[in-house]
Amino acid sequence: MQTSDLEKTAIKTSVVTIIFNFALSLFKLLAGIFGASMALISDAIHSASDVFSTVIVLIGVKASSKKADKKHPFGHERFECVAAIILAVVLFATGIGIGYAGIEAIITGAYLNFEIPKTIALVAAAVSIITKEAMFWYTIIASKKVNSSALKADAWHHRTDALSSVGSLAGIIGAMLGVPVLDCVASIIICLMIIIAAVRIFMDAIKKMTDEACDEKTEEEIRNFILSCNGVERIDNLMTRLFGNRIYVIVEIACDGSLSLCAAHEIAEKIHNGIEEKFPLVKHITVHVNPYIL
């Protein structure tokens, strides 16, 4: 996967979600006002905040797509991880805010004073759930396509908004049925789900910033490919590390010690080019040849 593909996918996905978020926020705000639902008005503000998170994704991806320079000879991919970490923190804070509001309303009994909402508020909450869940899947599929932590974090931000709308829907239905406390209970459950998602996104980004090895399946596939190459007697050492959304590989192979320098170099070159072609996420591979002595 080329860096330009990451940037193009991120820009296309982000523009689409920004347009939908803006329209959905306006719709929920008007529905909340005319439908007498404070929960829906708060939900509309939450949707509007997603525009901010998507802008962070765009900035992070744009920075990570810059070519290597004198100060950053290995590239800028880790800026994308920084964007993911920022979004994870925003998600965490959002979850805490939703949970706190729910607990406070239960303790103070504020839910007893909630105004009975109108049908339009119920419809808006349902539309929000469907739309935001669709945006989640649209963004998460794009994130997997380009292995983007920032897009993945933004996708989960959409999912938290869908969950927030579930809370709003529960509160609206509860109020209509004379059980407004359902809104508070739903908020606490949603809070826990959002916090778990935020922690997972945060840890994923940290792994990509601390030179952790790539997953065992990919490493084993790389190992098998190298061993299948003509002239390779064995692998003396194989190391991989994550750098943003890309993989760096360092391998030591053993070849017949009687081979000429040119012949040994040709084997190493075939391995180098083959891995970069077969494994698109590999940005660079270093191949060192050791003499194999019987």
Backbone torsions as a table, in degrees:
resi	resn	phi	psi	omega
1	MET	NA	118.8	-179.6
2	GLN	-77.1	152.9	-180.0
3	THR	-57.4	-38.8	-179.3
4	SER	-62.3	-32.4	177.6
5	ASP	-65.1	-40.5	177.6
6	LEU	-60.9	-47.0	-177.8
7	GLU	-64.7	-44.6	-179.0
8	LYS	-63.9	-44.4	-179.8
9	THR	-64.1	-43.3	-179.0
10	ALA	-64.4	-42.2	-179.0
11	ILE	-65.6	-46.3	-180.0
12	LYS	-61.2	-47.3	-179.4
13	THR	-63.7	-43.2	-177.1
14	SER	-66.5	-42.1	179.5
15	VAL	-61.6	-43.6	179.3
16	VAL	-61.6	-46.3	-177.4
17	THR	-69.7	-33.3	177.7
18	ILE	-63.4	-44.4	179.8
19	ILE	-61.6	-47.0	-179.2
20	PHE	-66.7	-39.2	179.9
21	ASN	-63.9	-42.2	-179.4
22	PHE	-63.2	-47.4	-179.4
23	ALA	-64.5	-42.1	-178.5
24	LEU	-67.3	-39.6	179.6
25	SER	-62.0	-43.8	-179.9
26	LEU	-64.7	-42.5	179.8
27	PHE	-62.4	-46.2	-178.7
28	LYS	-68.5	-35.3	178.7
29	LEU	-63.3	-47.5	179.7
30	LEU	-66.0	-39.9	178.8
31	ALA	-66.1	-36.7	178.9
32	GLY	-67.2	-38.8	-179.7
33	ILE	-69.4	-50.6	-177.2
34	PHE	-79.0	-19.8	-179.8
35	GLY	-97.9	5.5	176.8
36	ALA	56.7	48.8	179.7
37	SER	-127.4	105.7	177.2
38	MET	-65.3	-34.2	179.7
39	ALA	-62.1	-40.3	-178.8
40	LEU	-71.5	-34.6	176.8
41	ILE	-64.7	-42.4	177.2
42	SER	-64.4	-38.8	178.3
43	ASP	-63.8	-36.5	178.7
44	ALA	-64.4	-39.8	177.8
45	ILE	-65.3	-38.7	177.3
46	HIS	-61.4	-42.6	179.0
47	SER	-63.5	-39.0	178.9
48	ALA	-63.0	-32.8	-179.6
49	SER	-68.4	-21.6	177.9
50	ASP	-65.6	-27.6	176.6
51	VAL	-62.4	-41.3	178.2
52	PHE	-62.6	-43.4	-179.0
53	SER	-64.8	-37.2	179.6
54	THR	-68.4	-34.9	176.1
55	VAL	-63.5	-38.6	177.0
56	ILE	-61.7	-40.6	177.7
57	VAL	-60.6	-46.6	-179.5
58	LEU	-59.9	-44.0	179.5
59	ILE	-63.6	-44.8	-179.1
60	GLY	-63.3	-44.9	-179.7
61	VAL	-67.7	-39.8	178.9
62	LYS	-61.6	-43.3	179.5
63	ALA	-67.1	-39.7	-178.0
64	SER	-71.7	-20.3	-178.1
65	SER	-85.3	-5.7	178.6
66	LYS	-63.7	144.5	179.4
67	LYS	-71.4	157.8	178.5
68	ALA	-60.1	145.6	177.5
69	ASP	-135.0	-172.1	-175.9
70	LYS	-61.9	-40.6	-179.0
71	LYS	-80.0	-23.5	-179.4
72	HIS	-130.8	72.4	-175.7
73	PRO	-66.0	-19.6	179.2
74	PHE	-94.3	1.5	179.7
75	GLY	101.2	-174.8	-174.4
76	HIS	-122.4	19.8	-174.3
77	GLU	-56.2	-29.0	-175.8
78	ARG	-70.4	-14.0	175.8
79	PHE	-64.0	-29.3	177.7
80	GLU	-66.7	-34.9	177.1
81	CYS	-68.3	-36.0	178.1
82	VAL	-61.2	-42.4	178.3
83	ALA	-62.2	-39.8	179.6
84	ALA	-64.6	-39.4	179.8
85	ILE	-65.5	-41.7	178.4
86	ILE	-61.0	-44.5	179.8
87	LEU	-66.4	-35.3	178.0
88	ALA	-63.0	-40.7	178.3
89	VAL	-65.3	-41.8	178.2
90	VAL	-62.4	-42.8	177.7
91	LEU	-60.2	-46.0	-179.1
92	PHE	-59.8	-46.1	180.0
93	ALA	-63.9	-38.4	178.0
94	THR	-61.9	-45.4	178.7
95	GLY	-60.5	-45.3	179.1
96	ILE	-60.9	-41.9	-179.1
97	GLY	-63.3	-43.4	179.6
98	ILE	-65.2	-43.8	180.0
99	GLY	-65.2	-41.9	-179.9
100	TYR	-62.3	-43.0	-179.2
101	ALA	-63.1	-38.7	179.8
102	GLY	-67.1	-45.1	-179.9
103	ILE	-65.1	-42.7	-179.5
104	GLU	-61.8	-41.3	-178.8
105	ALA	-64.8	-35.6	178.9
106	ILE	-70.4	-45.9	-177.3
107	ILE	-64.0	-43.9	-176.5
108	THR	-84.1	-14.6	-177.9
109	GLY	77.4	17.5	-177.4
110	ALA	-63.2	-27.7	-178.6
111	TYR	-61.4	-21.5	-179.7
112	LEU	-69.1	-20.6	-177.8
113	ASN	-98.2	3.6	-179.8
114	PHE	-62.2	134.5	179.1
115	GLU	-74.5	143.2	178.7
116	ILE	-70.1	117.6	-177.1
117	PRO	-76.5	165.0	179.4
118	LYS	-95.7	170.6	-175.4
119	THR	-59.9	-35.0	-177.7
120	ILE	-60.7	-32.7	178.0
121	ALA	-67.0	-38.9	178.4
122	LEU	-63.7	-44.1	179.8
123	VAL	-63.9	-43.3	-178.9
124	ALA	-63.4	-40.2	179.4
125	ALA	-64.4	-41.3	179.5
126	ALA	-65.6	-43.0	177.8
127	VAL	-61.7	-39.9	-179.8
128	SER	-63.0	-42.8	-179.9
129	ILE	-60.5	-47.8	-178.3
130	ILE	-64.5	-45.8	-177.8
131	THR	-65.2	-46.8	-177.8
132	LYS	-68.8	-33.6	176.8
133	GLU	-67.7	-38.0	177.0
134	ALA	-64.5	-40.4	178.3
135	MET	-65.9	-34.6	177.2
136	PHE	-60.7	-50.2	-177.4
137	TRP	-67.4	-36.8	178.0
138	TYR	-61.2	-43.8	-177.4
139	THR	-77.2	-38.1	-178.1
140	ILE	-67.8	-35.7	176.9
141	ILE	-65.1	-41.1	178.0
142	ALA	-64.9	-38.6	-179.1
143	SER	-65.3	-37.7	178.7
144	LYS	-71.6	-32.4	-179.5
145	LYS	-63.2	-38.1	-178.1
146	VAL	-113.3	8.8	178.9
147	ASN	53.9	52.2	-175.7
148	SER	-104.9	119.0	177.6
149	SER	-67.7	-37.7	-177.9
150	ALA	-67.1	-43.7	177.7
151	LEU	-65.6	-36.8	178.1
152	LYS	-62.9	-43.0	178.7
153	ALA	-63.6	-40.1	-179.9
154	ASP	-67.2	-35.9	177.6
155	ALA	-60.8	-43.6	-179.9
156	TRP	-69.8	-24.8	174.0
157	HIS	-66.0	-38.4	176.1
158	HIS	-64.4	-39.9	-179.9
159	ARG	-64.2	-38.4	178.9
160	THR	-64.3	-34.2	178.1
161	ASP	-68.1	-37.8	176.8
162	ALA	-64.0	-41.5	178.2
163	LEU	-66.1	-37.6	177.3
164	SER	-62.1	-38.2	178.6
165	SER	-69.1	-31.0	175.0
166	VAL	-62.1	-41.8	177.0
167	GLY	-62.4	-41.2	178.6
168	SER	-64.1	-42.0	179.6
169	LEU	-62.8	-43.3	179.5
170	ALA	-62.8	-40.9	179.4
171	GLY	-65.4	-40.5	-179.9
172	ILE	-65.8	-46.8	179.0
173	ILE	-63.7	-42.2	179.3
174	GLY	-59.9	-43.6	179.9
175	ALA	-64.4	-39.5	179.5
176	MET	-66.8	-31.2	-179.5
177	LEU	-92.3	-0.6	-179.8
178	GLY	84.0	19.4	178.0
179	VAL	-129.2	68.4	-176.0
180	PRO	-66.2	-16.2	-178.8
181	VAL	-65.0	-18.2	178.8
182	LEU	-58.0	-34.1	178.7
183	ASP	-60.4	-43.2	-178.2
184	CYS	-68.3	-43.7	179.9
185	VAL	-62.6	-44.3	179.3
186	ALA	-62.0	-38.2	179.8
187	SER	-61.9	-40.3	-179.8
188	ILE	-66.9	-42.9	178.4
189	ILE	-63.6	-44.4	178.5
190	ILE	-61.3	-39.2	178.7
191	CYS	-55.4	-47.6	-178.6
192	LEU	-63.8	-41.2	179.7
193	MET	-64.8	-40.1	-179.9
194	ILE	-67.4	-42.4	-179.8
195	ILE	-62.5	-42.2	178.2
196	ILE	-61.2	-43.9	179.0
197	ALA	-63.5	-41.5	-179.6
198	ALA	-62.6	-42.7	180.0
199	VAL	-64.0	-41.9	179.9
200	ARG	-63.1	-44.3	179.2
201	ILE	-63.8	-42.5	179.8
202	PHE	-61.0	-46.9	-178.2
203	MET	-66.2	-36.7	177.9
204	ASP	-62.9	-42.5	179.0
205	ALA	-67.5	-39.9	179.2
206	ILE	-62.2	-41.2	178.8
207	LYS	-57.6	-39.9	-178.0
208	LYS	-76.9	-8.2	-179.9
209	MET	-107.2	-4.6	-175.1
210	THR	-119.1	25.9	175.3
211	ASP	58.0	35.8	175.8
212	GLU	-71.8	147.6	179.3
213	ALA	-65.7	155.0	177.2
214	CYS	-71.5	174.5	-175.5
215	ASP	-64.3	154.1	-174.3
216	GLU	-61.2	-36.1	-179.1
217	LYS	-62.5	-47.8	179.8
218	THR	-63.8	-42.8	-179.8
219	GLU	-62.7	-39.3	179.4
220	GLU	-67.9	-36.5	177.6
221	GLU	-66.4	-39.1	177.3
222	ILE	-64.7	-43.6	179.6
223	ARG	-60.0	-46.8	-179.0
224	ASN	-63.9	-37.8	178.8
225	PHE	-63.7	-44.5	-179.5
226	ILE	-61.9	-44.5	-178.8
227	LEU	-66.9	-22.5	179.5
228	SER	-80.9	-11.4	-178.2
229	CYS	-76.3	136.9	178.9
230	ASN	-61.4	134.2	176.9
231	GLY	98.9	-13.0	-179.9
232	VAL	-88.5	116.4	179.8
233	GLU	-84.5	-37.8	178.8
234	ARG	-166.1	168.9	173.6
235	ILE	-106.9	120.0	179.7
236	ASP	-83.6	-32.1	-179.7
237	ASN	-161.6	139.4	177.4
238	LEU	-138.7	122.8	179.2
239	MET	-129.6	139.0	175.0
240	THR	-127.9	155.4	175.7
241	ARG	-149.4	143.2	177.4
242	LEU	-84.8	135.0	177.2
243	PHE	-133.0	94.5	-172.3
244	GLY	66.3	-126.7	179.6
245	ASN	-98.9	13.8	-178.9
246	ARG	-117.7	167.9	-177.2
247	ILE	-123.2	135.7	173.1
248	TYR	-108.6	139.6	-177.9
249	VAL	-126.4	134.0	173.4
250	ILE	-125.3	123.3	-177.3
251	VAL	-135.6	141.4	173.3
252	GLU	-113.1	121.5	179.3
253	ILE	-114.1	156.9	176.7
254	ALA	-111.7	128.3	178.3
255	CYS	-125.2	164.3	178.8
256	ASP	-49.0	122.6	-176.6
257	GLY	-64.9	-15.6	-178.9
258	SER	-88.6	-3.0	179.7
259	LEU	-67.4	150.4	175.7
260	SER	-73.8	163.9	178.8
261	LEU	-59.6	-40.0	-178.7
262	CYS	-65.6	-40.0	-179.4
263	ALA	-67.1	-42.4	178.6
264	ALA	-64.8	-40.0	178.9
265	HIS	-64.7	-37.3	-179.8
266	GLU	-63.8	-39.8	177.7
267	ILE	-63.7	-46.7	-179.9
268	ALA	-62.0	-38.5	-179.1
269	GLU	-67.1	-38.5	178.4
270	LYS	-65.7	-39.7	177.7
271	ILE	-65.0	-45.3	179.9
272	HIS	-57.6	-53.3	-177.3
273	ASN	-68.4	-36.9	-178.8
274	GLY	-64.9	-42.1	-179.7
275	ILE	-67.8	-43.3	179.9
276	GLU	-64.9	-29.0	178.8
277	GLU	-80.7	-40.7	-175.9
278	LYS	-79.1	-28.8	-178.2
279	PHE	-121.3	91.1	-174.9
280	PRO	-57.1	-27.2	-178.0
281	LEU	-78.1	-11.8	178.2
282	VAL	-77.7	117.3	-179.7
283	LYS	-84.7	-38.6	-178.0
284	HIS	-153.0	145.4	176.6
285	ILE	-134.8	134.1	176.1
286	THR	-107.5	125.1	-178.8
287	VAL	-115.6	121.1	177.4
288	HIS	-111.2	133.1	-177.4
289	VAL	-104.9	124.5	174.6
290	ASN	-105.1	148.2	177.7
291	PRO	-72.5	134.2	177.3
292	TYR	-98.5	112.9	-178.0
293	ILE	-107.8	122.5	178.5
294	LEU	-71.4	NA	NA
